[in-house]
Amino acid sequence: MDKHKIFISSVQKEFKEERAALRDFITRDPLCRRYFDVFLFEDIPARDRNPNSVYLEEVRNCDVYVCLLGNEYGAQDAQGISSMEREFLEATKQGKTRLLFIKADNDQDRHRKTVELIKKAGGEMIRRRFSNVTELVTQVYAAFVQYLEDEGILQTVPFDASVCRGAAFSDIDETYVENFLETARAERKFPLPQSTSAKKLFTHLNLLTNDKISNAAILLFCRKPQKFRPLICAEVKCMHFHTTEVRKPIPSYQIYKGTLFEQVDEAVDFVLGKLDRSVTPGKTGIASDVAYEIPKMVIREAIVNAIAHRDYTSNAGVQVMLFADRLEVWNPGALPAGMTMKSLRTAHSSVPHNPLISEPLFWARYIERAGTGTLDMIALCRQAGIPEPQFEQRGGQFVLTIRRKKAARQRARAQVEAQEAQVGPKSGPSRDQVKILHKCKQESKISELMKIASRTNRTKFRDQVLTTLMEAGLLEMTFPDKPRSSKQKYRLTQRGAEYLKRQGKGK
């Protein structure tokens, strides 16, 4: 990320202490040093250039111009204008963000031209007064925060209420609006008619900020929310593993984007499609009732909570991982202040992390607003004969874990064992891979193995050929804890030897 350049203008001798204090503060403060670089003429070595030209060049290159005015005006050129005022005029000409800070309140002691400059600047920009270094630093910091907010870099309002920069009503899908109105009216008796326009709907749901479209509106009703930079990571990654741990290759892996409504529906369907289920005749005798090993409403509640309450400022997305023995749902963020993991197991108030997102989800009956979601999950798990959900915080991630039924775990284990018995890729190792296995009866370097396959790209060879053989259990590293070691070699495993023997090529 490119930092924003700060130019500090003043009579140097008069503001020696203040200039040094600002430089130290900007370079040490965690927020300022992340977003700003500061230019002070006294910090650079002597140059074979006119100082005035250097000043003006730096003004033209800066993003924020900070001017400190006191009593002195500074040395004047042939036209009777000081370097300080030249810098001010250049910043004005270039349309820079200008911040003016005036020392003391007594104009009687000021140079006449300094007073004139204060009056001139006062008609064009906000000016702030200070009496000491501490006051100056405090006011400069506040001004920098305001600048970052105006630029859309810092969010001081909730993320869902923040304006989505670059978004317009043309990005809103009217079909999504119509579907929401139909659903909300049917499920919750939503008060607006079916014919309500998107703008009127957004106004009613507080999805507009200063008549501009908010992040929440885009996430809920935009055709492609992820095309906007703040929302790129607004997605759900769904993975299915036949084992009890993360292991490659992943048998089933999907990334769901689109609106939050779509993400919930697709992620729920992904999990349901992998679970054991039983079908019984319906009460009417026509339809059938489907019961899943993990109740559908538990899965839906877990996923919709992760999507509704996640921290959308994080680059991490929601992850839904189905293992042989459990379902895990991860979302970036933490519990609201004052709420604990223990309180999730008792009656508690609803404190949505993203209230403007939660409101439409409520009207469409995706969530409730009574703080009963976790209690409902606990009760439904008990009824289904599976352990209660587990809630925990792992670093910056909130994790919900739901255990699968014993029968499902046993079947998954048997499936894995059967798959592992069939060593190698489904189609069998390629001819080159078989040659590599033979070579690795003796420990061999990657360069030796690349020659066998006529490969020149070390990284691709490692990822596409060697990793496949290692994941199949046919090959292993001599230094598994140091995969990039210059001394790294590869050797045949016992399973690999058995495989070659079965192929009649192990002699």
Protein Blocks (a to p, Z undefined) as FASTA:
>chain_A
ZZddddddddfklmmmmmmmmmmmmmmmmklmmmpccddfklpccdfbdfklmmmmmmmm
pmbdcddddfbnbjadfkopafklmmmmmmmmnopacddddehjblklpcfklmmmmmmm
mmmmccdddfbfklmmmmmmmmmmmmmmmnomaccbdfklpccehiafklpcfklmmmmm
mmmmmmnopabdfklcfklmmmmnopaghhiacfklmmmmpfblmlpmklmmmccddddd
fbfbdcdddfbacddehjfklmmmmmmmmmmmmpccdddddfkomaccdddfbdfklmmm
mmmmmmmmmcfkbmbdcdddddfkbccdddeddddehiafklmmpccddddfblmlmmmm
mmnopacceopmmmmmmmmmmmnopacdddddehjaccddddddfklmmmmmmmmmmmmm
mgcjfkopafklmmmmmmmmpccdfklmmmmnopablklmmmmmmmmmmmnopaccfblm
lmmbckbccdddfklmmmmmmnopaZZ
